[in-house]
Amino acid sequence: MIAQLTGTVAHKQGMEVVIDCHGVGYAVSVPLSTADTVPAIGERVTLFTTFVVREDAMQLFGFASTSEREAFALLTSIQGIGPRTALGILSATSLADLRKAVATSNVLALTRLPGIGKKTAERLIIELREKIISVVPDSGSTLVASATPAIDDAISALQALGYARAAAEKAVKAAIALEPSASESSEKLIRLALRQTT
């Protein structure tokens, strides 16, 4: 099993990265949260990896942290969630928010994730509630715990514009710090957040 890669970034585009390790290029699929941390082409990087072998394909998945890799393993252990769906989930939400949604049995929050219907969300809660606590520390969300609907809407809007979840949360958090009252208006939050990303 290939558990870790350290090498030079040879190529990066979207959720695909090629790492050159002593002349051998490894194609690695990564979530957007990891893609955001991968340095420029020609620079060195370390990714924690999982090698998935199936009848029709062999794929290497990479993550910026061991917690992300463990969360990926937990997600793919759930019936109905394959590697691609797991990558989509990790791209759409932070580990802290995923932990919170599972721990609090928030089916609605989980069904907002790509590829997750109500039955799969309920299965996630039942099968992962105890396991995810040991994988993801309770560090809280990157935003305030009591996020308003306007904050959720602003983050979703930024993601629709192509921003990764982590980048969207960071921009919204900066906007709230700049103007706290904006947390009650998604339109104002989006405008302010977009200024933080330019």
C-alpha positions in Angstrom: 0.0 0.0 0.0 1.2 3.5 -0.9 0.6 5.4 2.3 2.6 8.6 1.7 4.2 10.5 -1.2 6.9 13.1 -1.0 8.1 14.6 -4.2 7.9 17.5 -6.7 4.6 18.8 -8.1 4.8 18.0 -11.8 1.2 19.0 -12.7 -1.9 20.2 -10.9 -5.4 20.9 -12.3 -8.6 20.9 -10.3 -8.7 17.8 -8.1 -5.9 16.0 -9.9 -2.2 16.3 -9.0 0.9 14.6 -10.4 3.8 14.1 -8.0 7.2 13.3 -9.4 9.0 11.0 -7.0 12.5 10.3 -8.3 11.4 10.3 -11.9 8.2 8.4 -11.4 5.0 10.5 -11.8 2.1 9.5 -9.5 -1.3 10.7 -10.5 -3.3 11.5 -7.3 -6.9 12.5 -6.9 -7.4 15.0 -4.1 -10.3 16.9 -2.5 -10.4 20.6 -3.1 -9.4 21.3 0.5 -6.1 19.5 -0.2 -5.8 21.0 -3.7 -5.8 24.4 -2.1 -2.7 23.5 -0.1 -0.6 21.9 -2.9 2.2 24.3 -3.8 3.1 25.5 -7.3 4.6 23.2 -10.0 8.2 22.5 -9.3 7.9 22.7 -5.5 8.0 19.8 -3.0 4.9 18.4 -1.3 3.9 15.6 0.9 0.6 13.9 0.6 -0.9 11.2 2.8 -2.4 8.6 0.4 -4.8 5.7 0.0 -4.4 3.3 -2.8 -7.8 1.9 -4.0 -7.9 -1.2 -6.1 -11.1 -2.2 -7.8 -11.9 -4.6 -10.6 -12.0 -1.8 -13.2 -9.5 0.6 -11.9 -6.5 1.4 -9.6 -6.6 4.9 -8.1 -4.4 6.9 -5.7 -6.1 9.4 -3.5 -4.1 12.0 -1.6 -4.8 14.3 1.4 -3.0 17.1 3.2 -3.5 15.5 6.7 -3.9 12.1 8.2 -7.3 13.2 9.6 -8.6 13.8 6.1 -7.3 10.4 5.0 -8.9 8.7 7.9 -12.2 10.5 7.3 -12.0 9.4 3.6 -11.6 5.8 4.8 -14.6 6.1 7.1 -16.8 7.6 4.4 -15.9 4.9 1.9 -16.7 2.2 4.5 -20.3 3.3 4.3 -22.5 1.4 1.8 -23.4 3.7 -1.1 -20.4 6.0 -0.7 -17.6 5.4 -3.2 -14.2 7.2 -3.4 -15.5 9.9 -5.8 -18.5 10.7 -3.5 -16.2 10.8 -0.5 -13.9 13.2 -2.3 -16.9 15.4 -3.1 -17.9 15.4 0.5 -14.5 16.4 1.8 -14.4 19.1 -0.9 -17.8 20.5 0.1 -17.3 20.7 3.9 -14.7 20.9 6.5 -13.9 18.0 8.8 -15.1 20.0 11.8 -18.5 20.6 10.1 -18.8 17.0 9.0 -18.1 15.8 12.6 -20.6 18.2 14.0 -23.3 17.2 11.5 -22.8 13.5 12.3 -22.5 14.0 16.1 -25.7 16.1 16.2 -27.6 13.8 13.8 -28.1 16.7 11.4 -29.7 14.9 8.5 -30.5 18.1 6.7 -26.9 19.3 6.7 -25.6 15.9 5.5 -28.2 15.8 2.6 -26.8 19.1 1.3 -23.5 17.3 0.6 -23.0 16.0 -2.9 -24.2 12.4 -3.5 -25.9 12.1 -0.1 -29.6 11.3 0.1 -31.6 11.0 3.3 -31.1 7.2 3.7 -27.3 7.5 3.2 -27.2 10.5 5.6 -29.0 8.4 8.3 -26.6 5.5 7.6 -23.6 7.9 8.1 -25.0 9.1 11.4 -25.6 5.5 12.7 -22.3 4.0 11.6 -19.9 7.0 12.0 -21.1 8.8 15.2 -18.6 7.1 17.5 -15.8 6.6 14.9 -15.6 10.1 13.6 -15.1 11.6 17.1 -11.8 9.7 17.4 -10.6 10.8 13.9 -11.6 14.4 14.0 -10.9 16.4 17.2 -13.7 18.7 18.4 -12.1 21.9 17.3 -15.4 23.4 16.3 -16.3 24.9 12.9 -14.1 27.4 11.2 -17.0 29.8 11.7 -18.9 30.6 14.8 -20.8 27.5 16.1 -24.2 29.2 15.8 -23.9 30.1 12.1 -26.9 32.0 10.8 -28.8 31.1 7.6 -27.1 34.1 5.9 -23.7 32.7 6.7 -24.6 29.3 5.3 -26.1 30.9 2.2 -23.0 33.1 1.6 -20.7 30.0 1.9 -22.9 28.1 -0.5 -22.9 31.0 -3.0 -19.1 31.3 -2.9 -18.8 27.5 -3.5 -21.1 27.9 -6.4 -18.7 30.5 -7.8 -15.9 27.9 -7.6 -14.3 28.6 -4.2 -13.3 25.6 -2.1 -15.3 25.2 1.2 -12.3 26.2 3.3 -11.6 29.3 1.2 -15.3 30.3 1.2 -15.4 30.0 5.0 -12.2 32.0 5.5 -13.5 34.8 3.3 -16.9 34.9 5.1 -15.2 34.8 8.5 -13.0 37.8 7.4 -16.1 39.6 6.2 -17.8 39.1 9.5 -14.8 40.4 11.4 -14.8 43.5 9.2 -18.5 44.1 9.6 -20.2 41.9 12.3 -23.7 43.1 11.3 -23.3 41.6 7.9 -23.9 38.1 9.3 -27.6 38.7 9.1 -27.5 39.5 5.3 -26.3 37.0 2.8 -26.1 39.5 0.0 -23.9 41.9 2.1 -21.8 38.9 3.3 -21.2 37.7 -0.2 -20.1 41.2 -1.4 -17.8 41.7 1.5 -16.4 38.1 1.2 -15.6 38.6 -2.5 -13.6 41.6 -1.6 -11.5 39.5 0.8 -10.6 37.1 -2.0 -9.4 39.7 -4.5 
